[in-house]
Amino acid sequence: EITCLEGLTVIYRSSVDLFFYVVGGCQENELMLSAVLTCLLDTLSHLLGKEVEKRWLLENMEGTFLVVDEIVDRGVILETDPQQVIHQVDENPLSEQSESQGS
């Protein structure tokens, strides 16, 4: 879904019990914002192995922020390919630390 609200372009999608929003300026390309949202949802779904749910998201907030950090940085879109984001997240030492702490 796409909407304009007070000079902002808002792209949103629901997944089970969550709503995900990507917000950009009114001049922002809607297709790029949609690509960011699709990348976020596809990456999180891949990491989870199914659709993203609130409980999983809350339990894995650190990993979720890492995924968002790989996709955008200070409003600049860095990546829209879920496979590249998954590769970057898998190589990140932070994810390795989380796995070793959980064992």
Backbone as ProteinMPNN parsed JSONL, in Angstrom:
{"seq_chain_A": "EITCLEGLTVIYRSSVDLFFYVVGGCQENELMLSAVLTCLLDTLSHLLGKEVEKRWLLENMEGTFLVVDEIVDRGVILETDPQQVIHQVDENPLSEQSESQGS", "coords_chain_A": {"N_chain_A": [[0.838, -1.184, 0.0], [0.455, 2.254, -0.724], [0.715, 5.596, 0.32], [0.258, 9.155, 0.64], [1.147, 11.422, 3.106], [0.957, 14.31, 4.812], [3.033, 15.517, 3.261], [4.809, 13.422, 3.041], [5.868, 10.295, 1.673], [4.487, 7.204, 2.158], [5.002, 3.826, 2.492], [3.574, 0.74, 3.122], [3.131, -2.5, 4.664], [1.572, -5.491, 5.792], [2.34, -8.191, 8.03], [1.463, -11.093, 9.312], [0.963, -10.394, 12.496], [1.929, -7.795, 12.495], [2.722, -4.469, 11.3], [4.654, -3.022, 8.781], [6.463, -0.141, 7.963], [7.778, 2.118, 5.565], [9.115, 5.232, 5.201], [9.41, 8.132, 3.255], [10.513, 11.203, 1.71], [8.278, 13.445, -0.065], [9.089, 13.631, -2.694], [10.426, 11.32, -3.048], [11.26, 8.255, -4.686], [8.762, 5.993, -5.23], [8.982, 3.324, -5.988], [11.557, 2.643, -5.145], [11.311, 2.912, -2.377], [9.454, 0.899, -1.949], [11.024, -1.275, -2.728], [12.902, -1.288, -0.667], [11.267, -1.963, 1.524], [10.354, -4.498, 0.702], [12.79, -5.862, 0.612], [13.514, -5.779, 3.34], [11.409, -7.306, 4.555], [11.661, -9.755, 3.148], [14.264, -10.533, 3.862], [14.079, -10.755, 6.698], [12.116, -12.752, 6.81], [13.495, -14.859, 5.625], [15.545, -15.281, 7.504], [14.022, -16.08, 9.644], [12.632, -18.216, 8.62], [10.011, -18.396, 8.066], [6.947, -16.451, 7.881], [7.226, -13.169, 9.321], [6.752, -12.628, 12.748], [5.394, -10.897, 15.603], [6.344, -11.767, 18.151], [8.731, -13.198, 17.538], [10.174, -11.12, 16.376], [10.495, -9.319, 18.538], [12.009, -10.914, 20.265], [14.327, -11.103, 18.842], [15.465, -8.584, 18.435], [17.976, -7.294, 18.225], [19.181, -8.554, 15.993], [17.301, -7.815, 14.099], [17.633, -5.017, 14.005], [20.211, -5.019, 12.987], [19.774, -6.012, 10.412], [18.191, -3.923, 9.348], [20.108, -1.909, 9.496], [21.912, -2.761, 7.562], [20.457, -2.348, 5.289], [19.629, 0.389, 5.132], [21.204, 3.557, 5.875], [21.208, 6.265, 7.824], [19.082, 7.314, 6.351], [19.889, 6.864, 3.767], [19.675, 4.661, 1.126], [21.22, 1.603, 1.086], [21.209, -1.058, 0.224], [19.124, -3.269, -1.639], [18.796, -5.859, -2.231], [17.825, -8.858, -0.983], [19.42, -11.204, -0.706], [22.05, -10.244, -0.658], [21.978, -8.752, 1.707], [21.462, -10.772, 3.585], [23.837, -12.212, 3.283], [25.694, -10.279, 4.218], [24.825, -9.991, 6.877], [25.27, -12.562, 7.844], [28.05, -12.618, 7.778], [28.752, -10.776, 9.669], [30.431, -9.978, 12.692], [28.912, -9.5, 14.977], [26.613, -11.106, 14.839], [27.814, -13.578, 15.121], [28.767, -13.397, 17.726], [26.367, -13.299, 19.127], [25.352, -15.849, 18.614], [27.267, -17.46, 19.897], [26.938, -16.667, 22.532], [24.403, -17.57, 23.046], [24.726, -20.287, 23.171]], "CA_chain_A": [[0.0, 0.0, 0.0], [1.183, 3.521, -0.818], [-0.1, 6.761, 0.636], [0.97, 10.398, 0.939], [0.646, 11.954, 4.358], [1.655, 15.515, 5.25], [4.26, 15.724, 2.502], [5.656, 12.24, 3.087], [5.399, 9.104, 0.98], [4.485, 6.102, 3.114], [4.771, 2.5, 1.941], [3.403, -0.155, 4.26], [2.689, -3.856, 4.397], [1.362, -6.248, 7.029], [2.862, -9.552, 8.092], [0.845, -11.766, 10.452], [0.446, -9.467, 13.511], [2.755, -6.585, 12.455], [2.716, -3.596, 10.132], [5.959, -2.455, 8.5], [6.354, 1.121, 7.235], [8.949, 2.825, 5.07], [8.675, 6.609, 4.986], [10.351, 8.972, 2.529], [10.015, 12.515, 1.307], [7.246, 13.431, -1.102], [9.756, 13.468, -3.984], [11.119, 10.021, -3.046], [10.78, 7.276, -5.651], [7.918, 4.992, -4.563], [9.5, 1.992, -6.28], [12.717, 2.405, -4.28], [10.801, 2.681, -1.022], [8.856, -0.427, -1.973], [12.139, -2.233, -2.78], [13.454, -1.346, 0.685], [10.329, -2.715, 2.347], [10.394, -5.885, 0.247], [14.073, -6.402, 1.056], [13.426, -5.972, 4.788], [10.523, -8.427, 4.851], [12.231, -10.987, 2.604], [15.429, -10.888, 4.676], [13.609, -11.232, 7.998], [11.43, -14.025, 6.579], [14.525, -15.873, 5.384], [16.21, -15.57, 8.775], [13.057, -16.759, 10.502], [12.191, -19.45, 7.981], [8.58, -18.257, 7.785], [6.559, -15.045, 7.981], [7.691, -12.477, 10.522], [5.747, -12.46, 13.791], [5.789, -9.951, 16.642], [7.122, -12.422, 19.212], [10.072, -13.451, 17.022], [10.821, -9.829, 16.177], [10.879, -8.802, 19.852], [13.065, -11.762, 20.809], [15.515, -10.957, 17.993], [15.538, -7.163, 18.086], [19.346, -6.956, 17.825], [19.338, -9.011, 14.618], [16.42, -6.992, 13.266], [18.315, -3.734, 13.808], [21.349, -5.282, 12.113], [19.229, -6.106, 9.051], [17.822, -2.558, 8.937], [21.361, -1.176, 9.326], [22.513, -3.181, 6.294], [19.623, -1.869, 4.184], [19.68, 1.855, 5.09], [22.063, 4.231, 6.838], [20.872, 7.69, 7.908], [18.159, 7.671, 5.276], [20.449, 6.518, 2.46], [19.452, 3.247, 0.809], [22.479, 0.946, 0.771], [21.012, -2.354, -0.42], [17.736, -3.714, -1.784], [18.815, -7.283, -2.578], [17.803, -9.636, 0.265], [20.541, -12.149, -0.639], [23.235, -9.483, -0.237], [21.797, -8.399, 3.124], [21.646, -12.021, 4.332], [25.277, -12.485, 3.24], [26.352, -9.322, 5.113], [24.437, -10.31, 8.255], [25.955, -13.811, 8.198], [29.475, -12.341, 7.96], [28.958, -9.783, 10.729], [30.857, -10.569, 13.958], [27.868, -9.345, 16.002], [25.765, -12.291, 14.792], [28.591, -14.691, 15.663], [28.782, -13.243, 19.176], [25.039, -13.651, 19.639], [25.222, -17.292, 18.561], [28.117, -18.076, 20.917], [26.364, -16.364, 23.84], [23.193, -18.373, 23.191], [25.092, -21.698, 23.386]], "C_chain_A": [[0.881, 1.246, 0.0], [0.227, 4.651, -0.482], [0.804, 7.969, 0.831], [0.319, 11.016, 2.164], [1.521, 13.116, 4.784], [3.013, 15.683, 4.571], [5.224, 14.555, 2.52], [5.026, 11.115, 2.267], [5.561, 7.938, 1.937], [4.121, 4.814, 2.376], [4.611, 1.57, 3.135], [2.859, -1.506, 3.819], [2.509, -4.57, 5.734], [1.958, -7.642, 6.886], [2.373, -10.158, 9.393], [0.262, -10.728, 11.411], [1.245, -8.167, 13.588], [2.451, -5.757, 11.214], [4.107, -3.012, 9.998], [5.768, -1.235, 7.617], [7.724, 1.582, 6.775], [8.451, 4.204, 4.665], [9.78, 7.379, 4.283], [9.713, 10.314, 2.221], [9.027, 12.387, 0.163], [7.853, 13.207, -2.494], [10.459, 12.115, -4.11], [10.454, 9.061, -4.03], [10.029, 6.165, -4.916], [8.419, 3.578, -4.799], [10.713, 1.656, -5.42], [12.277, 2.146, -2.846], [10.174, 1.3, -0.916], [9.933, -1.507, -2.0], [12.787, -2.387, -1.409], [12.56, -2.197, 1.584], [10.337, -4.198, 1.978], [11.68, -6.56, 0.709], [14.041, -6.702, 2.554], [12.596, -7.211, 5.121], [11.082, -9.753, 4.342], [13.418, -11.465, 3.429], [14.997, -11.443, 6.022], [12.896, -12.58, 7.862], [12.429, -15.154, 6.361], [15.211, -16.27, 6.691], [15.301, -16.355, 9.71], [12.657, -18.117, 9.935], [10.702, -19.474, 7.711], [8.236, -16.767, 7.887], [6.972, -14.455, 9.328], [6.528, -12.264, 11.486], [6.299, -11.552, 14.879], [6.696, -10.592, 17.699], [8.563, -12.658, 18.757], [10.85, -12.152, 16.889], [11.311, -9.252, 17.502], [12.019, -9.604, 20.462], [14.383, -11.61, 20.05], [15.711, -9.516, 17.54], [16.933, -6.758, 17.601], [19.603, -7.354, 16.368], [18.488, -8.206, 13.652], [17.057, -5.643, 12.973], [19.531, -3.89, 12.892], [20.898, -5.356, 10.657], [18.874, -4.71, 8.53], [19.078, -1.739, 8.662], [22.056, -1.541, 8.015], [21.74, -2.638, 5.092], [19.707, -0.354, 4.035], [20.643, 2.385, 6.149], [21.778, 5.723, 6.76], [20.024, 8.146, 6.728], [18.668, 7.377, 3.879], [20.274, 5.022, 2.244], [20.778, 2.644, 0.36], [22.281, -0.324, -0.052], [19.526, -2.687, -0.504], [17.65, -5.178, -2.204], [18.882, -8.102, -1.294], [18.981, -10.607, 0.404], [21.829, -11.461, -0.197], [23.156, -9.124, 1.244], [22.021, -9.638, 3.988], [23.135, -12.36, 4.401], [26.03, -11.576, 4.209], [26.056, -9.642, 6.573], [25.157, -11.574, 8.721], [27.434, -13.597, 8.46], [29.76, -11.427, 9.143], [29.354, -10.458, 12.04], [29.803, -10.484, 15.053], [26.961, -10.574, 16.013], [26.494, -13.501, 15.337], [28.651, -14.624, 17.173], [27.453, -13.665, 19.774], [24.859, -15.162, 19.659], [26.05, -17.956, 19.649], [27.581, -17.809, 22.324], [25.15, -17.226, 24.097], [23.502, -19.833, 23.482], [25.533, -21.969, 24.789]], "O_chain_A": [[1.927, 1.278, 0.649], [-0.918, 4.67, -0.933], [1.984, 7.821, 1.15], [-0.905, 11.12, 2.247], [2.7, 12.929, 5.084], [4.017, 15.957, 5.229], [6.356, 14.688, 2.054], [3.803, 11.003, 2.182], [6.648, 7.709, 2.467], [3.08, 4.724, 1.725], [5.421, 1.606, 4.061], [2.228, -1.642, 2.771], [3.218, -4.279, 6.697], [2.065, -8.191, 5.789], [2.829, -9.769, 10.468], [-0.835, -10.226, 11.166], [1.245, -7.503, 14.625], [1.98, -6.281, 10.205], [4.686, -2.555, 10.984], [5.012, -1.272, 6.646], [8.711, 1.454, 7.5], [7.5, 4.337, 3.895], [10.948, 7.291, 4.664], [8.521, 10.521, 2.447], [8.95, 11.349, -0.495], [7.194, 12.652, -3.373], [11.023, 11.801, -5.159], [9.233, 9.061, -4.183], [10.604, 5.476, -4.073], [8.302, 2.722, -3.922], [10.881, 0.507, -5.01], [12.812, 1.261, -2.178], [10.344, 0.611, 0.089], [9.775, -2.549, -1.364], [13.18, -3.49, -1.028], [13.05, -3.054, 2.32], [10.327, -5.056, 2.861], [11.654, -7.709, 1.151], [14.491, -7.764, 2.985], [13.038, -8.069, 5.885], [10.985, -10.768, 5.031], [13.567, -12.663, 3.671], [15.489, -12.488, 6.448], [13.06, -13.454, 8.713], [12.237, -16.267, 6.851], [15.43, -17.454, 6.95], [15.766, -17.198, 10.477], [12.377, -19.054, 10.683], [10.18, -20.457, 7.186], [9.13, -15.924, 7.968], [7.052, -15.159, 10.335], [5.461, -11.787, 11.099], [7.512, -11.446, 15.059], [7.705, -10.005, 18.089], [9.506, -12.358, 19.49], [12.028, -12.08, 17.239], [12.431, -8.746, 17.577], [12.901, -9.036, 21.106], [15.441, -11.957, 20.573], [16.081, -9.263, 16.394], [17.057, -5.965, 16.668], [20.176, -6.58, 15.601], [18.899, -7.945, 12.521], [17.031, -5.172, 11.836], [19.841, -2.991, 12.111], [21.566, -4.823, 9.771], [19.218, -4.36, 7.401], [19.117, -0.963, 7.708], [22.726, -0.696, 7.422], [22.3, -2.486, 4.006], [19.843, 0.143, 2.916], [20.867, 1.749, 7.179], [22.07, 6.369, 5.753], [20.229, 9.229, 6.18], [17.959, 7.614, 2.901], [20.677, 4.214, 3.081], [21.385, 3.098, -0.61], [23.091, -0.632, -0.926], [18.765, -2.427, 0.427], [16.566, -5.682, -2.497], [19.886, -8.051, -0.585], [19.486, -10.811, 1.508], [22.612, -12.037, 0.559], [24.16, -9.186, 1.954], [22.698, -9.562, 5.013], [23.637, -12.751, 5.455], [26.904, -12.04, 4.941], [26.951, -9.569, 7.415], [25.603, -11.648, 9.866], [28.025, -14.308, 9.273], [30.908, -11.32, 9.573], [28.696, -11.407, 12.466], [29.797, -11.31, 15.966], [26.576, -11.04, 17.085], [25.875, -14.368, 15.954], [28.594, -15.654, 17.844], [27.418, -14.319, 20.816], [24.285, -15.708, 20.601], [25.593, -18.917, 20.267], [27.754, -18.641, 23.215], [24.882, -17.585, 25.243], [22.642, -20.554, 23.987], [25.871, -23.105, 25.121]]}, "name": "protein", "num_of_chains": 1, "seq": "EITCLEGLTVIYRSSVDLFFYVVGGCQENELMLSAVLTCLLDTLSHLLGKEVEKRWLLENMEGTFLVVDEIVDRGVILETDPQQVIHQVDENPLSEQSESQGS"}
